[in-house]
Amino acid sequence: MPGTPAAREPLWRDLVGDVLRRERLAQERTLKDVAEAARISMPYLSEVERGRKEASSEVLAAAAGALGLRLGDLLSLAQDELARHIRTRAGRGRPSRTGQYDGLCLAA
């Protein structure tokens, strides 16, 4: 509908943070435990999980590794979240430009 503001798409850092937090909680691990295993500070990991910090690929790889994931696994799970968001939004009468979602390509 013209003049209606578009729904805000999630930021990549929010998606990645959500995946990190969900994986950590699924493993019943504390923020302190994962931060120590990843060799990053607990406050910084908390900020990354909340989508407040745009973490480097090295930090993301370390956090993923501490959770038993590879960086590719983390990014794939975040991409799945984005696809879910797009499908949900399209289901509310806001189809994507092509009417379907064909995937996401990332470059570092």
C-alpha angles and dihedrals in degrees: 000000000000115000093022113119113243117248110262111256115222118261117243091241090056092051094047091045091051091051093049092050094045092050092047093049092045087057090047091235128147126240088243093053094050093043091052092047090049092044093232128119119272094231090051093049089049090053091049092050090051092049093245096120130050098223123209120245088253092057092045091049091049093049091046091048091051087057093048094256132120119232089251090055091053093048092046091052091049090049089052088054091052091049090050090051092050092048091048092049092047089051089059092063097273104110120190118253093267096035091243140058116242100180139271130273119204129192125192 
